[in-house]
Amino acid sequence: MIKTKDSTSKIILIVEDDSNILFALSLFLEGEGYTVFGAENGLVALHLLREHGMPHLILLDMVMPVMDGWAFAQEFSALYNDQAPIIITTGAADAEQRARDIGAASWIGKPYDLDDLLKMIQKYER
Amino acid sequence: MSEMNLNHSENPVQAILDFLSSLESGDFSKCLSRSQEPNIFSPIIDKLNQFRKTLQVQAENAIAQGRYSEIFFRAMIDSPKEIMVFALDRDFRYLAFNPSHKQTMKAIWGFDIERGMNMLNVIRNESDRKKAQKNFERALSGDHFVLTEKYGDSALKRHFWEDIYSPIYDEEQQIIGLTVYAIDITERKQAENELIASRAAVELAKNRTIFLDLAAHELRNPVAAMSVLLQLVQKQTEKGQPINPTMIARLRDPVNRLTHLVVDLLDVSRLERGLMLLRPVPGNIVALISNGIDEFQLRFPKRRFSFIKPHQIIEFHFDPVRISQVFSNLLDNASKFTPDNSLIEITVASLPSVIRVSVMDCGPGIPKAQVATLFDAFSRGSSGAVIRSSGLGLGLSICRGIMEQHGGTIGVASEQGQGSCFYFEFPKKGS
């Protein structure tokens, strides 16, 4: 888990099993002024939500071990009534369908441009 | 026949005796024809006359029916060319057969069969003869059974037959022979085989699609990681910030993963096209395995590796690079699926006909349904997250290809919850 704290910044929860992507995204978003929490699967993400409360946005990978994106979205919806927007990050061909299935705000395909991702985050963050 | 006087009512005893002897001779019709006037037996004789007529009609019908049954029976066994019928006695000599069987035996073995001929002497192919004898003996032991079998000539123009074997019983319930109804189901079998082949093609296409999805996913993840890391490096450079050395170091991991993926894909492609060339040299397998274990002990310090090896040097020709690849693949799987501090036991054994290397782990084991397809490149089993070396589930299929190229085999004995024992074997020369 990667964690940075800044009382005024917005919080992003990244759920991603690839440690390199998690590392680089965290570094990038922290550089853009966000506070970032990282979880390597859905279960760790649920634990972080319990510990630290609601983020302003969740970046969610779909295929992960232990608890995947679908299972996390279901739990998140049941426990927290979709209080934070979710952007799914996926390499799958049916990304749009996946986003609709879990009620995500939007989706971005892997590999993505960091500036595009940033614009999308700024558009949907609460 | 003695002449009867049925009018002598004064001697009824004689009359009855005469009547009975006329009955015995079966010619009781004369009784009535010869009597000029009614007498005490007239009503009985009338009844008997009616009875005789009925019997006569019944007898005529029976004869007609018998003739018809024979005609029907002949037509039934003669007409369908694809059905052979024959009966044998206890010594496998023909009791009867239909023309279709005669023609088939002539076509296959060149014999004109006749009644009394021993059928086994006609079947010239030894394995066919043994198979036939076994089935005949089974029928002679009282078994009724149906088998789908392949019989045919030595030029391998073989047909599929559905053969119905039954014993023949005599009146004392003794088995005196057997009958065989053989139906040529070659066309049906061909249609079935075509259906199976087309289903397999559909399954293969489906598996390839699943594999492509998986490959796309596995390729995209390291590419995405590299892309994000490089974009970040670029941004830092543009801002005139010093490059974070961790990010450069982190690039190595996705590059390695991509390299493994590409190498695995190349290996599978080479194996499928028969282009993987081995470079066998004389080598000591015990030393190669021992070095491999040392490497893994460094990589996985929390696993306990135990090596059971023979005292003698086992030297033969093999490709050390490829065999290291096979061993590393098995040891890698075992290390990943074995909990900390548990044992992985490696054995090299010189068995009567093979040299066997086995890797036994205390992992979760493999469900039975997945064992069958574990070594297939594009199977559903390998696309699951059970065992992967590259992430594509190609590792074990490559290992199988390498072992087959060495004239050897690879396999696994596993039960869910009981761990797995993967092994590969080299044939000993001359065995």
Boltz contact constraints between the chains, C-beta under 6 A:
constraints:
  - contact:
      token1: [A, 18]
      token2: [B, 221]
      max_distance: 6.0
  - contact:
      token1: [A, 18]
      token2: [B, 225]
      max_distance: 6.0
  - contact:
      token1: [A, 20]
      token2: [B, 225]
      max_distance: 6.0
  - contact:
      token1: [A, 20]
      token2: [B, 250]
      max_distance: 6.0
  - contact:
      token1: [A, 20]
      token2: [B, 253]
      max_distance: 6.0
  - contact:
      token1: [A, 20]
      token2: [B, 254]
      max_distance: 6.0
  - contact:
      token1: [A, 21]
      token2: [B, 224]
      max_distance: 6.0
  - contact:
      token1: [A, 21]
      token2: [B, 225]
      max_distance: 6.0
  - contact:
      token1: [A, 21]
      token2: [B, 228]
      max_distance: 6.0
  - contact:
      token1: [A, 24]
      token2: [B, 228]
      max_distance: 6.0
  - contact:
      token1: [A, 24]
      token2: [B, 229]
      max_distance: 6.0
  - contact:
      token1: [A, 24]
      token2: [B, 232]
      max_distance: 6.0
  - contact:
      token1: [A, 28]
      token2: [B, 232]
      max_distance: 6.0
  - contact:
      token1: [A, 91]
      token2: [B, 217]
      max_distance: 6.0
  - contact:
      token1: [A, 91]
      token2: [B, 220]
      max_distance: 6.0
  - contact:
      token1: [A, 110]
      token2: [B, 220]
      max_distance: 6.0
  - contact:
      token1: [A, 110]
      token2: [B, 224]
      max_distance: 6.0
  - contact:
      token1: [A, 111]
      token2: [B, 223]
      max_distance: 6.0
  - contact:
      token1: [A, 111]
      token2: [B, 224]
      max_distance: 6.0
  - contact:
      token1: [A, 111]
      token2: [B, 227]
      max_distance: 6.0
  - contact:
      token1: [A, 114]
      token2: [B, 231]
      max_distance: 6.0
